[in-house]
Amino acid sequence: MTEDDVQRLAADAPLPDWVTRLDRTAFGSAWKAPAEHEALWLVPQVAFARWARIPAAGEAELLRIAVDPAHRGHGLGRILLEACQRDLEAEGLVHLYLEVRVSNAAAIRLYGACGWERCGLRPGYYQDGEDAALFQRSGAMRRSGA
């Protein structure tokens, strides 16, 4: 599988049922259909990434990324994340952010491999009291050598 297999869900398209099922599997609950400022990228039937977009600020926040458990360990998360990063940067959204459970070592490794840097901590962020690590990725900074 390559970045060419990643699709962006059209803004007016209905949310596929498999996304809702995977959302529940990965996170224990499912979000409603994407809001107007959100975008959803898909590897059909296998993985999705949901982003909040703030074009006026050149920013986007990764809200959720999930790969079907039967397909994990094959680099699909990285393919999906890199495709999203490429598309967002092409739209001028070069300042990217996310929060992740500090215990999610696999996700933290993925983010590091894709050029993300840890930039903070939200103590007790999750309902169960676990902390969230904050990460950022700024494409404009890397291109300029800053």
C-alpha positions in Angstrom: 0.0 0.0 0.0 1.2 3.5 -0.8 0.1 7.1 -0.3 -1.8 6.8 -3.6 -4.2 4.5 -1.8 -5.1 7.3 0.7 -8.4 9.1 -0.2 -9.9 12.3 1.2 -13.6 12.0 2.0 -15.5 14.6 0.1 -17.0 17.3 2.4 -20.6 16.4 1.5 -20.1 12.6 1.5 -21.7 10.5 4.2 -19.4 9.0 6.9 -18.8 5.4 6.0 -20.1 2.8 8.5 -16.7 1.1 8.7 -15.2 4.4 10.0 -17.7 4.5 12.8 -17.0 0.8 13.7 -13.2 1.4 13.6 -13.6 4.5 15.7 -15.4 2.5 18.4 -12.8 -0.3 18.2 -9.9 2.1 18.5 -11.3 4.6 21.0 -14.3 3.0 22.7 -16.7 5.5 21.2 -17.4 7.1 17.8 -17.6 10.8 16.9 -20.4 12.1 14.7 -19.8 13.0 11.0 -17.0 15.5 10.5 -17.8 19.1 11.3 -17.4 21.8 8.6 -13.9 22.6 9.7 -12.8 19.0 9.8 -11.4 16.7 7.1 -11.2 12.9 6.9 -8.6 10.9 5.1 -9.2 7.2 4.5 -7.5 4.0 3.5 -10.8 2.3 2.6 -12.0 -0.4 5.0 -8.6 -0.2 6.9 -7.7 3.2 8.4 -8.7 6.8 8.8 -7.3 10.1 10.1 -9.5 13.0 11.2 -8.2 16.5 11.3 -9.5 19.9 12.5 -8.4 22.6 10.0 -7.8 26.3 10.8 -6.8 27.8 7.4 -6.6 31.4 8.7 -3.9 30.4 11.1 -2.2 27.9 8.7 -2.9 25.1 11.4 -4.4 21.7 11.6 -4.8 19.4 14.6 -4.9 15.6 14.3 -8.0 14.6 16.2 -7.9 10.8 15.6 -6.0 8.3 13.6 -6.8 4.6 13.6 -5.8 1.5 11.8 -7.9 -1.7 11.9 -6.2 -4.1 14.4 -5.9 -6.8 11.7 -3.8 -4.5 9.5 -1.5 -3.0 12.2 2.3 -3.4 12.0 2.5 -3.0 8.2 3.2 0.8 8.0 -0.3 1.9 7.1 -0.4 4.5 9.9 2.8 6.1 8.5 1.5 6.0 4.9 -1.8 7.6 6.1 -0.1 10.2 8.3 2.4 11.2 5.6 -0.3 11.6 3.0 -2.3 13.8 5.3 0.8 15.9 6.1 1.5 16.3 2.4 -2.1 17.4 1.5 -2.3 19.8 4.5 1.0 21.4 3.6 -0.2 21.8 0.0 -3.2 23.7 1.4 -0.9 26.0 3.4 -1.6 24.3 6.7 2.0 23.9 7.8 1.7 24.1 11.6 0.3 20.7 12.7 -0.5 19.6 16.3 -1.8 16.5 18.2 -2.2 15.1 21.6 -1.5 11.5 22.5 -1.7 9.3 25.6 1.8 9.1 27.1 1.4 5.4 27.3 0.8 5.0 23.6 4.4 4.1 22.6 3.5 2.9 19.1 1.9 6.2 18.2 4.7 8.2 19.8 7.2 6.2 17.7 5.1 6.9 14.5 4.9 10.6 15.2 8.6 10.8 15.8 9.4 8.9 12.5 7.1 11.4 10.6 8.9 14.5 11.9 6.8 15.4 14.9 8.4 16.9 18.0 7.1 16.7 21.6 6.3 20.2 22.8 4.4 19.9 26.0 2.3 17.9 28.4 -1.4 18.1 29.5 -1.5 16.5 33.0 -4.6 14.4 33.7 -6.0 15.2 30.2 -7.9 11.9 29.6 -11.0 10.9 31.6 -9.0 8.1 33.3 -6.5 10.7 34.5 -3.7 9.8 32.0 -1.5 12.6 30.8 -1.5 13.7 27.1 1.8 14.4 25.4 1.6 17.3 23.0 3.4 17.2 19.6 3.9 19.6 16.8 5.2 19.5 13.3 6.0 22.6 11.3 6.8 22.1 7.7 7.6 25.7 7.0 10.2 25.7 9.8 12.0 22.6 8.4 12.1 23.9 4.9 13.6 27.2 6.0 16.2 25.4 8.1 15.0 27.0 11.4 
